[in-house]
Amino acid sequence: MQQTSTLPSTAAPGLARDLIQAFELEEESRDLYALELLDRMVHEVFPGRIALVSSFGAESAVLLDMVAQVNRHIPVIFLETGKHFTETLMYRDRLVRRIGLTDVRDITPAEEDLEAEDPGGTLWKSAPDRCCHIRKVLPLEQALEGFDAWITGRKRYQGGTRETLPRIEAADGRVKVNPLADWSLQEIRNAFKARDLPSHPLTNVGYLSIGCAPCTSPALREDAPRAGRWNGMEKTECGIHASGNQWE
């Protein structure tokens, strides 16, 4: 997808403003390395108004470590869906201690939503998109109130809708910063080694991409970075990264 500064003729004023800001930041930051980009976004562009959203999954340690180098007090939002592997929760606690993050926020689904739509905890079987909506999308919307920007760990090599991912985009009334968008899998592996970062324990038993336990399985194809997520379904994203608002 070619990135241009052309805006839809029907864009609302707020959306147009967000798109323009994201495009200008993308252009201005084109020559910055990931750590430099983070430093600028955190301290110059969005001071006190930016958060990191992390799954504490297979590759999360690299970005978490970078953020800690820039400012270990940045709010880190973890969507505690109630469906995570025990290994993920233990890994989260280990990483937080290891790299010194001070403001990790466990965000849980609203009890009324669970009672109304998923009282038995099995909604993921019949309506996985709805399950993600009440356990991830809605809680994140509330958690991001008061923030103008947020940081994600998505990369282009993960494929699908991420193949044309810009490092900075506009979505849902905020700017999203993707500092590792242009990194390769080998660069991620090199960063783990260089920074002596612990790996998620499930990566040692065949998991390439790690989300909620019911919808994650060991990978059958090592050449597909997100293999093992929602196996047998057309679903490839949980819904928190809607792409409809970024420039086209």
C-alpha positions in Angstrom: 0.0 0.0 0.0 1.5 3.3 -1.0 1.7 5.9 1.7 0.8 9.4 0.5 -0.4 12.6 2.1 -3.6 12.6 0.2 -6.6 12.7 2.5 -10.1 11.4 1.7 -12.4 14.3 0.5 -15.0 13.2 3.1 -12.5 13.1 6.0 -13.9 14.6 9.2 -11.8 17.6 10.6 -10.6 15.5 13.5 -9.6 12.6 11.3 -7.9 14.9 8.8 -5.9 16.5 11.6 -4.7 13.1 12.9 -3.8 11.9 9.5 -1.8 15.0 8.7 0.0 14.9 12.0 0.9 11.2 11.6 2.1 11.8 8.0 4.3 14.7 9.1 5.8 12.8 12.0 6.5 9.8 9.7 8.3 12.1 7.2 10.2 14.0 9.9 11.3 10.7 11.6 12.3 8.8 8.5 16.0 8.7 9.3 15.7 8.0 13.0 16.6 4.6 14.4 14.0 2.9 16.6 15.4 4.0 19.9 15.8 7.6 18.6 12.2 7.5 17.3 10.9 6.3 20.7 12.9 9.0 22.5 11.5 11.7 20.3 7.9 10.5 20.6 8.1 10.1 24.4 10.0 13.2 25.4 9.3 15.8 22.6 6.1 15.1 20.8 3.9 13.4 23.3 5.4 14.0 26.8 3.1 12.4 29.4 0.6 11.5 26.7 1.9 8.2 25.3 1.6 4.6 26.4 3.0 1.3 25.3 0.5 -1.6 24.7 2.2 -4.9 25.1 1.1 -8.6 25.0 4.3 -9.7 26.7 4.4 -12.3 23.9 7.1 -14.0 21.9 8.9 -10.8 20.7 7.7 -8.2 23.2 10.9 -8.1 25.3 12.8 -6.1 22.7 10.4 -3.2 22.5 9.8 -3.3 26.3 13.5 -3.1 26.9 13.8 -0.2 24.4 11.0 1.7 26.1 12.7 1.2 29.5 15.9 2.6 28.1 14.1 5.7 27.0 11.9 6.1 30.1 11.1 3.2 32.4 8.2 5.1 33.9 6.1 5.1 30.7 2.7 3.5 31.2 2.6 -0.1 29.8 -0.9 -1.4 29.1 -1.3 -5.2 29.4 -4.7 -6.5 28.4 -5.4 -9.2 31.0 -8.1 -11.0 29.1 -8.5 -13.8 31.7 -7.5 -16.2 28.9 -3.7 -15.9 29.0 -1.3 -18.8 29.4 0.1 -19.0 33.0 3.5 -18.8 31.3 2.7 -15.4 29.9 1.7 -14.0 33.3 4.9 -15.3 34.9 7.0 -14.0 32.0 5.3 -10.6 32.3 6.3 -10.4 36.0 9.9 -11.6 35.2 10.4 -9.0 32.4 9.0 -6.2 34.5 11.6 -6.9 37.2 14.3 -7.5 34.7 14.1 -4.3 32.9 12.7 -2.1 35.7 9.4 -0.9 34.3 7.4 1.0 37.0 3.9 1.5 35.6 2.6 -1.7 34.1 -1.2 -1.7 34.1 -3.3 -4.9 34.0 -6.5 -4.0 32.2 -9.4 -6.4 32.5 -12.7 -6.8 30.7 -15.8 -5.2 32.2 -17.6 -7.7 34.5 -21.0 -6.7 33.1 -19.8 -7.4 29.5 -18.6 -10.9 30.6 -21.8 -11.6 32.4 -23.9 -10.5 29.5 -22.0 -12.1 26.6 -19.6 -14.7 28.0 -20.8 -16.1 31.3 -19.4 -19.5 30.6 -16.1 -18.3 29.3 -16.5 -20.1 26.0 -17.4 -17.3 23.6 -14.1 -17.8 21.8 -15.4 -21.0 20.4 -18.5 -19.6 18.7 -17.7 -15.9 18.2 -14.0 -15.2 18.5 -14.2 -11.7 17.1 -16.8 -10.8 19.7 -14.7 -12.4 22.4 -11.7 -10.3 21.4 -14.0 -7.2 21.3 -15.2 -7.5 24.9 -11.9 -8.8 26.3 -9.5 -6.6 24.3 -10.9 -3.8 22.2 -13.3 -2.3 24.7 -10.9 -2.5 27.6 -8.2 -0.9 25.5 -10.4 2.0 24.5 -11.0 2.8 28.2 -7.3 2.3 29.1 -6.2 4.8 26.4 -8.4 7.6 27.6 -6.2 10.6 28.2 -3.5 9.5 25.9 -2.8 11.0 22.5 -0.5 8.3 21.2 0.4 4.7 21.8 3.3 2.4 20.9 2.9 -1.0 19.3 5.3 -3.8 18.5 4.0 -4.8 15.1 6.4 -5.5 12.2 6.0 -5.8 8.5 7.6 -9.2 8.3 4.6 -10.6 10.3 2.6 -10.4 7.1 -1.0 -9.9 6.4 -2.3 -6.4 6.9 1.1 -5.5 8.5 3.1 -5.8 5.3 2.8 -2.1 4.5 2.8 -0.9 8.1 4.2 2.7 8.5 6.3 3.5 11.6 3.7 6.2 12.5 0.0 6.1 11.6 -3.3 7.6 12.7 -6.1 5.4 14.0 -9.1 5.9 16.2 -8.3 9.4 17.1 -4.7 8.8 18.2 -1.3 8.4 16.7 0.2 4.9 16.8 3.9 4.5 16.8 5.4 1.3 15.4 9.1 1.7 16.0 10.0 -1.8 14.9 7.9 -1.8 11.8 10.9 -2.1 9.5 12.8 -4.6 11.6 13.5 -8.1 10.4 13.2 -11.3 12.4 16.9 -11.6 12.5 17.2 -8.1 14.0 14.8 -9.1 16.7 16.8 -12.2 17.5 20.0 -10.2 17.5 18.5 -7.7 20.0 17.5 -10.5 22.3 21.1 -11.7 22.3 22.8 -8.3 22.5 20.6 -7.2 25.5 20.6 -10.7 27.1 16.8 -10.7 27.2 14.9 -13.7 28.5 12.6 -15.4 26.0 9.0 -16.4 26.6 9.1 -20.0 27.8 6.5 -21.1 25.2 8.9 -20.2 22.4 11.0 -23.1 23.5 8.2 -25.6 22.7 7.1 -24.4 19.2 5.1 -21.2 19.8 6.0 -18.4 17.4 3.3 -15.9 18.2 1.5 -16.0 21.6 -1.9 -14.6 22.5 -4.7 -16.0 24.5 -4.4 -19.7 25.3 -7.6 -21.0 23.7 -6.7 -19.4 20.4 -3.0 -20.1 20.3 -1.2 -23.3 19.4 2.4 -24.4 18.4 3.3 -23.4 14.9 3.2 -25.9 12.1 5.1 -23.5 9.7 8.3 -21.8 10.9 8.1 -19.4 7.9 4.9 -17.8 9.0 5.7 -15.5 12.0 2.1 -15.5 13.3 1.4 -19.1 12.6 -0.5 -20.8 15.5 -2.9 -17.9 16.0 -6.6 -18.7 15.4 -5.8 -21.9 13.5 -8.5 -23.0 11.2 -10.1 -19.6 11.1 -10.0 -16.7 8.7 -9.3 -14.4 11.6 -5.7 -13.0 11.8 -6.0 -10.0 14.1 -7.7 -9.5 17.5 -9.2 -6.2 16.5 -7.3 -3.6 18.5 -5.3 -2.7 15.3 -8.1 -1.6 13.0 -6.5 -0.2 9.9 -9.4 1.8 8.4 -8.3 5.1 9.8 -4.8 5.3 8.6 -3.9 7.1 5.3 -4.2 5.0 2.1 
